[in-house]
Amino acid sequence: MSEACGVNRPTQQSVGIVGTLAFACELFMLALLVYAGISFSSSVVGIVLAVVLPVAAIAIWGVWMAPASRRRLADPARFAAQCALFVVVGVLVAAAGRPVWGVAFAVVASAVFAMSRRLP
């Protein structure tokens, strides 16, 4: 019916398990940045960092990695930038007192994003 009226609806695309895991890694990255920010200081500085760190990650992701970005990096540069961001988050979390979380996040998130390039 909508096609007869000249309205084109976007096609529904299946995300799959790897896409879902990749999105979960992105959300977990933001949560870890909030944790790291709060852990660095118990004063107002910690609260500011808990806001600024995830906002900075969102800005970086939105400009160079988001699918709708006009300045989206092409692979393999985008994959390298994503992995670099995951490693930076891992280092921040490790510096905040959770080295196992930091290393685990960097490794798992990088592996998930590597799989997302190989699997449909």
Residue frames as qw, qx, qy, qz and C-alpha x, y, z in Angstrom:
[[0.000, 0.885, 0.465, 0.000, 0.00, 0.00, 0.00],
 [0.297, -0.808, 0.075, 0.503, 2.77, 2.46, 0.88],
 [0.418, -0.142, 0.573, 0.691, 4.55, 1.88, -2.43],
 [0.220, 0.626, 0.655, 0.360, 1.38, 2.75, -4.33],
 [0.135, -0.952, -0.249, 0.114, 1.27, 6.08, -2.51],
 [0.476, 0.751, -0.198, 0.413, 4.85, 6.85, -3.46],
 [0.456, -0.777, 0.368, -0.230, 6.19, 6.38, 0.06],
 [0.728, 0.319, -0.581, 0.176, 9.41, 4.40, 0.30],
 [0.708, -0.668, 0.164, -0.160, 10.04, 2.76, 3.61],
 [0.061, 0.660, -0.748, 0.035, 13.53, 1.74, 4.60],
 [0.824, 0.028, -0.551, -0.130, 14.12, -1.97, 4.36],
 [0.708, -0.630, 0.258, -0.187, 14.52, -3.81, 7.60],
 [0.536, 0.543, -0.629, 0.152, 18.01, -5.17, 7.99],
 [0.895, -0.385, -0.221, 0.039, 18.93, -8.06, 10.27],
 [0.130, -0.875, 0.430, -0.182, 21.61, -7.10, 12.76],
 [0.840, 0.149, -0.506, 0.129, 22.64, -10.55, 13.94],
 [0.780, -0.554, -0.196, 0.217, 24.51, -11.66, 17.01],
 [0.633, 0.006, -0.020, 0.774, 27.82, -10.01, 16.10],
 [0.031, 0.568, 0.182, 0.802, 26.12, -6.67, 15.45],
 [0.598, -0.718, -0.248, -0.256, 24.32, -6.95, 18.76],
 [0.795, -0.363, -0.134, 0.467, 27.60, -7.74, 20.55],
 [0.436, 0.287, 0.063, 0.850, 29.27, -4.78, 18.84],
 [0.242, -0.698, -0.191, -0.646, 26.51, -2.46, 20.03],
 [0.760, -0.612, -0.215, 0.040, 26.81, -3.91, 23.55],
 [0.711, -0.074, -0.080, 0.694, 30.56, -3.18, 23.44],
 [0.142, 0.519, 0.113, 0.835, 29.84, 0.43, 22.49],
 [0.515, -0.719, -0.186, -0.428, 27.43, 0.81, 25.42],
 [0.844, -0.418, -0.172, 0.289, 29.81, -0.94, 27.80],
 [0.544, 0.261, -0.050, 0.796, 32.56, 1.43, 26.66],
 [0.154, -0.661, -0.074, -0.730, 30.45, 4.39, 27.78],
 [0.755, -0.616, -0.164, -0.153, 29.70, 2.76, 31.14],
 [0.827, -0.149, -0.133, 0.525, 33.39, 2.04, 31.70],
 [0.315, 0.447, -0.019, 0.837, 34.26, 5.65, 30.91],
 [0.452, -0.718, -0.094, -0.520, 31.75, 6.86, 33.50],
 [0.877, -0.435, -0.141, 0.145, 33.27, 4.43, 36.01],
 [0.695, 0.125, -0.091, 0.702, 36.80, 5.58, 35.21],
 [0.050, 0.634, 0.036, 0.771, 35.85, 9.24, 35.49],
 [0.627, -0.693, -0.071, -0.348, 34.25, 8.77, 38.89],
 [0.914, -0.267, -0.126, 0.278, 37.16, 6.63, 40.09],
 [0.570, 0.408, -0.131, 0.701, 39.82, 9.21, 39.32],
 [0.042, 0.246, -0.329, 0.911, 38.52, 11.69, 41.85],
 [0.184, -0.497, -0.819, 0.219, 35.98, 11.73, 44.64],
 [0.008, 0.490, 0.222, -0.843, 35.25, 15.42, 44.17],
 [0.509, 0.699, 0.172, -0.472, 33.50, 17.44, 41.51],
 [0.124, 0.593, -0.673, -0.425, 36.39, 16.63, 39.17],
 [0.251, -0.005, 0.967, 0.053, 35.29, 12.97, 39.16],
 [0.441, 0.602, 0.576, -0.332, 31.76, 13.96, 38.22],
 [0.314, 0.779, -0.223, -0.495, 33.03, 16.21, 35.44],
 [0.006, -0.417, 0.856, 0.305, 35.27, 13.42, 34.12],
 [0.373, 0.220, 0.892, -0.129, 32.35, 10.97, 34.33],
 [0.479, 0.741, 0.324, -0.343, 30.49, 13.25, 31.93],
 [0.199, 0.801, -0.393, -0.405, 33.34, 14.47, 29.72],
 [0.266, -0.335, 0.871, 0.241, 34.94, 11.09, 29.00],
 [0.470, 0.365, 0.803, 0.033, 31.84, 9.41, 27.53],
 [0.365, 0.852, 0.177, -0.331, 30.84, 12.58, 25.69],
 [0.006, 0.706, -0.578, -0.410, 34.30, 12.70, 24.09],
 [0.340, -0.063, 0.917, 0.198, 33.99, 9.03, 23.06],
 [0.455, 0.631, 0.604, -0.172, 30.53, 9.68, 21.61],
 [0.243, 0.869, -0.126, -0.412, 31.88, 12.66, 19.65],
 [0.123, -0.501, 0.776, 0.364, 34.81, 10.67, 18.27],
 [0.390, 0.192, 0.898, 0.067, 32.56, 7.75, 17.35],
 [0.398, 0.738, 0.450, -0.308, 29.92, 10.01, 15.84],
 [0.201, 0.826, -0.285, -0.442, 32.36, 11.88, 13.61],
 [0.153, 0.577, -0.750, -0.284, 34.64, 9.09, 12.35],
 [0.071, -0.100, 0.992, -0.001, 32.91, 5.76, 12.95],
 [0.497, 0.359, 0.562, -0.556, 29.12, 6.15, 12.86],
 [0.470, 0.306, 0.753, 0.345, 27.43, 4.67, 9.77],
 [0.234, 0.864, 0.438, 0.080, 25.61, 7.94, 9.02],
 [0.333, -0.739, 0.114, 0.574, 28.66, 10.17, 9.42],
 [0.568, 0.822, -0.028, -0.037, 29.77, 12.22, 6.42],
 [0.126, 0.793, -0.587, 0.105, 33.37, 11.89, 7.62],
 [0.929, -0.234, 0.263, -0.114, 33.26, 8.17, 8.36],
 [0.134, -0.621, 0.732, 0.246, 36.66, 6.57, 8.01],
 [0.832, 0.281, -0.382, -0.288, 37.04, 3.77, 5.50],
 [0.893, -0.347, 0.279, 0.065, 38.28, 0.40, 6.62],
 [0.718, -0.265, -0.567, 0.305, 40.94, -0.48, 7.69],
 [0.146, 0.359, -0.285, 0.877, 41.46, 3.01, 9.16],
 [0.588, -0.470, -0.066, -0.655, 38.06, 2.87, 10.90],
 [0.907, -0.245, -0.340, 0.032, 38.86, -0.49, 12.47],
 [0.585, 0.158, -0.378, 0.700, 42.25, 0.82, 13.66],
 [0.138, -0.433, 0.156, -0.877, 40.57, 3.90, 15.17],
 [0.775, -0.421, -0.201, -0.427, 37.95, 1.75, 16.91],
 [0.866, -0.125, -0.377, 0.304, 40.63, -0.54, 18.37],
 [0.346, 0.305, -0.312, 0.831, 42.68, 2.49, 19.46],
 [0.425, -0.487, 0.037, -0.762, 39.63, 3.90, 21.25],
 [0.890, -0.326, -0.276, -0.157, 39.01, 0.53, 22.94],
 [0.730, 0.059, -0.386, 0.560, 42.63, 0.38, 24.08],
 [0.042, 0.421, -0.225, 0.878, 42.48, 3.94, 25.46],
 [0.678, -0.465, -0.075, -0.564, 39.32, 3.04, 27.38],
 [0.912, -0.155, -0.353, 0.137, 41.04, -0.10, 28.65],
 [0.501, 0.229, -0.369, 0.749, 44.03, 1.91, 29.84],
 [0.259, -0.477, 0.123, -0.831, 41.77, 4.43, 31.60],
 [0.839, -0.385, -0.178, -0.341, 39.86, 1.64, 33.34],
 [0.833, -0.006, -0.382, 0.400, 43.12, -0.04, 34.34],
 [0.256, 0.345, -0.299, 0.852, 44.42, 3.27, 35.69],
 [0.504, -0.473, 0.008, -0.723, 41.17, 3.62, 37.63],
 [0.400, -0.386, 0.726, -0.405, 42.03, 0.45, 39.51],
 [0.848, 0.167, 0.422, -0.275, 40.46, -2.30, 37.39],
 [0.011, 0.557, -0.691, -0.462, 43.26, -3.63, 35.16],
 [0.320, 0.114, 0.933, 0.116, 41.51, -6.93, 34.42],
 [0.391, 0.716, 0.497, -0.296, 38.36, -5.11, 33.29],
 [0.164, 0.809, -0.253, -0.504, 40.43, -2.76, 31.14],
 [0.089, -0.365, 0.846, 0.378, 42.40, -5.50, 29.39],
 [0.350, 0.309, 0.883, -0.037, 39.31, -7.71, 29.01],
 [0.376, 0.770, 0.310, -0.411, 37.31, -4.88, 27.49],
 [0.141, 0.718, -0.457, -0.506, 40.01, -3.88, 25.01],
 [0.146, -0.201, 0.932, 0.265, 40.56, -7.47, 23.88],
 [0.339, 0.428, 0.828, -0.129, 36.89, -8.50, 23.68],
 [0.334, 0.792, 0.196, -0.472, 35.68, -5.30, 22.00],
 [0.104, 0.623, -0.591, -0.502, 38.48, -5.41, 19.43],
 [0.199, -0.030, 0.964, 0.175, 37.74, -9.08, 18.72],
 [0.378, 0.587, 0.657, -0.283, 34.01, -8.42, 18.32],
 [0.315, 0.810, -0.062, -0.490, 34.65, -5.57, 15.89],
 [0.031, -0.435, 0.804, 0.403, 37.13, -7.75, 13.97],
 [0.295, 0.236, 0.926, 0.010, 34.45, -10.45, 13.70],
 [0.371, 0.704, 0.389, -0.465, 31.93, -7.88, 12.52],
 [0.246, 0.683, -0.429, -0.537, 34.09, -7.32, 9.45],
 [0.013, 0.258, -0.937, -0.237, 34.36, -11.03, 8.66],
 [0.131, 0.340, 0.925, -0.104, 30.87, -12.27, 9.46],
 [0.100, -0.442, -0.494, -0.742, 27.65, -11.09, 7.83]]
